[in-house]
Amino acid sequence: MRINDWLAAGVLSAALGLMTGCSENRTSAAAMTDDQLEDAIEARIQTDAQLKAYKIDVDADASDNKVTLSGAVPTETMRTRAVGFAKDVNAQLVVTDKIDVKPDEAVRTDYNDEMARVERERASGIGEKIGDNIEDAWLHTKIRTKLIGKAEFPGTGINVDVVDKVVILRGHVDSLEAKNEAERVARETDGVAQVKNQLVVKKG
């Protein structure tokens, strides 16, 4: 009987331990308010040089450990990164992905002052410069779209400035080939007058 009592006590202790552990996990998962969870995910997304240029809405339900992401980005890779960043904040989060993938494509005849204004704001947000005329904004849009779609530049740290149709490429790339390819993309964009390639190849 003593052995049975000892075994019973052990089982009861283990059960209580599991219940306590589960309770602690639930507490940690719901430790943030909705606003705090949203802020944490938005801050994580803002660390990405490309994603920070796009509006991604975060709607969190911290008590249920759920979050919904919505908005639009130009590539599937960027959509996947945004979802991954939410998971970085809490690996147990249930993420509902409502992000649309819409390539930043526009026909020149449809490109207007409002689109140019939005492009300037987006460029400014990631430390890029665009001249005051609509042509500079249009060129920036086209070059950015091409670079984002290139497999050579995943999570690219390339900055693109366009002033008076002169394109300046800044930042870091992984190889000389990537540096030359970025310059080729810019140079072959219709309307570009000159390209200044200031890209630096990362060492080792």
C-alpha positions as a printed Julia matrix, in Angstrom:
204×3 Matrix{Float64}:
  0.0    0.0     0.0
  2.82   2.35    0.76
  4.25   1.8    -2.71
  0.83   2.44   -4.22
  0.45   5.58   -2.13
  3.87   6.76   -3.25
  3.03   6.1    -6.91
 -0.29   7.89   -6.57
  1.41  10.89   -5.0
  3.93  10.94   -7.83
  1.23  10.86  -10.48
 -0.66  13.65   -8.72
  2.49  15.74   -8.45
  3.29  15.26  -12.14
 -0.26  16.2   -13.11
 -0.11  19.34  -11.02
  3.23  20.21  -12.61
  1.78  19.86  -16.1
 -1.2   22.01  -15.17
  1.09  24.66  -13.72
  3.27  24.58  -16.82
  0.27  24.99  -19.1
 -0.99  27.86  -16.97
  2.39  29.6   -17.21
  2.45  29.15  -21.0
 -1.0   30.66  -21.34
  0.03  33.57  -19.18
  3.17  34.28  -21.19
  1.25  34.05  -24.48
 -1.28  36.59  -23.27
  1.17  38.79  -21.36
  0.87  41.57  -23.97
 -2.13  43.74  -24.68
 -3.45  43.86  -28.25
 -1.72  47.21  -28.81
  1.59  45.97  -27.41
  1.53  42.89  -29.62
  0.69  44.99  -32.69
  3.47  47.46  -31.88
  6.0   44.66  -31.42
  5.16  43.09  -34.79
  5.12  46.44  -36.6
  8.52  47.3   -35.09
  9.9   43.96  -36.29
  8.59  44.55  -39.81
 10.13  48.05  -39.81
 13.6   46.51  -39.46
 13.32  45.25  -43.03
 14.6   47.8   -45.56
 12.06  46.74  -48.19
  8.98  46.0   -46.11
  9.12  49.3   -44.24
  8.31  51.05  -47.53
  4.91  49.31  -47.67
  1.84  49.68  -45.49
  1.19  46.42  -43.63
 -1.67  46.53  -41.15
 -1.45  44.42  -38.0
 -4.61  43.45  -36.11
 -3.83  41.45  -32.95
 -5.93  39.48  -30.47
 -3.4   38.82  -27.74
 -5.79  36.88  -25.5
 -6.33  34.29  -28.25
 -2.72  34.51  -29.47
 -3.87  35.49  -32.95
 -2.83  38.19  -35.41
 -4.05  39.2   -38.87
 -1.73  40.85  -41.4
 -3.16  42.79  -44.33
 -1.97  45.21  -46.98
 -0.05  44.79  -50.21
  3.55  44.08  -51.2
  5.09  43.61  -54.65
  6.55  40.09  -54.24
  5.7   36.74  -52.69
  9.07  36.74  -50.92
  8.22  39.96  -49.1
  4.82  38.57  -48.08
  6.51  35.5   -46.6
  9.04  37.66  -44.74
  6.25  39.72  -43.16
  4.57  36.58  -41.83
  7.93  35.31  -40.58
  8.55  38.55  -38.68
  5.21  38.14  -36.87
  6.29  34.64  -35.85
  9.59  36.06  -34.62
  7.68  38.03  -31.99
  5.91  34.9   -30.74
  6.46  31.5   -32.35
  3.07  30.32  -31.05
  1.11  33.05  -32.81
 -1.64  31.98  -35.18
 -1.08  34.3   -38.16
 -3.87  34.97  -40.65
 -2.22  36.21  -43.83
 -4.37  38.6   -45.86
 -1.45  40.37  -47.57
 -1.95  40.82  -51.31
  0.94  40.46  -53.73
  0.66  43.29  -56.26
  3.72  44.12  -58.36
  4.44  47.85  -58.45
  3.69  48.2   -62.13
  2.19  51.22  -63.8
  1.92  52.53  -67.32
  3.57  55.93  -67.79
  0.39  57.45  -69.2
 -1.45  56.4   -66.01
  1.26  57.68  -63.66
  0.11  60.9   -62.02
  1.15  63.48  -59.43
 -0.54  61.61  -56.58
  1.33  58.39  -57.42
  4.56  60.39  -57.57
  3.82  61.91  -54.16
  3.26  58.46  -52.63
  6.48  57.2   -54.2
  8.45  60.12  -52.74
  7.04  59.45  -49.28
  7.88  55.78  -49.54
 11.39  56.54  -50.77
 11.95  59.07  -48.0
 10.93  56.44  -45.45
 13.81  54.2   -46.48
 16.38  56.94  -46.9
 16.11  57.46  -50.65
 15.82  60.69  -52.61
 13.61  61.57  -55.58
 13.65  64.83  -57.51
 10.66  67.16  -57.68
  9.52  66.25  -61.2
  7.18  63.38  -62.02
  9.72  61.74  -64.34
 12.13  61.15  -61.46
  9.37  59.49  -59.42
  8.39  57.37  -62.41
 11.98  56.24  -62.98
 12.37  55.42  -59.3
  9.2   53.31  -59.38
 10.38  51.35  -62.42
 13.92  50.72  -61.16
 12.75  49.74  -57.68
 10.23  47.28  -59.16
 12.89  45.66  -61.31
 15.39  45.32  -58.47
 12.86  43.85  -56.04
 11.92  41.22  -58.61
 15.53  40.15  -59.13
 16.69  36.93  -57.45
 20.19  38.45  -57.19
 18.97  40.93  -54.58
 17.05  39.04  -51.87
 16.31  41.43  -49.0
 18.39  43.94  -50.91
 20.18  46.74  -49.11
 20.36  48.79  -52.3
 19.23  52.41  -52.13
 18.07  54.17  -55.28
 18.19  57.97  -55.65
 16.8   59.64  -58.78
 17.29  63.37  -59.35
 16.99  65.01  -62.78
 16.98  61.54  -64.38
 20.38  60.74  -62.82
 20.28  57.49  -60.85
 22.58  56.92  -57.87
 22.86  53.37  -56.53
 24.03  53.14  -52.9
 24.39  50.39  -50.34
 25.93  46.91  -50.22
 25.7   43.83  -52.43
 27.11  40.33  -52.09
 29.22  40.25  -55.25
 30.69  42.25  -58.11
 28.23  40.5   -60.41
 25.32  41.81  -58.35
 26.79  45.31  -58.41
 27.09  45.21  -62.19
 23.61  43.74  -62.59
 22.03  46.51  -60.52
 23.76  49.09  -62.69
 22.59  47.33  -65.85
 18.98  47.32  -64.61
 19.11  51.06  -63.93
 21.0   51.94  -67.12
 18.58  50.02  -69.35
 15.52  51.72  -67.86
 14.03  54.04  -70.48
 14.47  57.69  -69.57
 17.57  57.36  -67.39
 20.21  59.92  -68.36
 23.09  58.68  -66.2
 23.85  56.03  -63.57
 26.31  56.53  -60.71
 27.11  53.15  -59.17
 28.27  53.67  -55.58
 27.45  50.14  -54.45
 30.01  48.43  -52.22
 30.7   44.69  -52.42
 30.6   43.04  -49.01
 33.87  41.48  -47.87
 33.93  37.77  -47.06
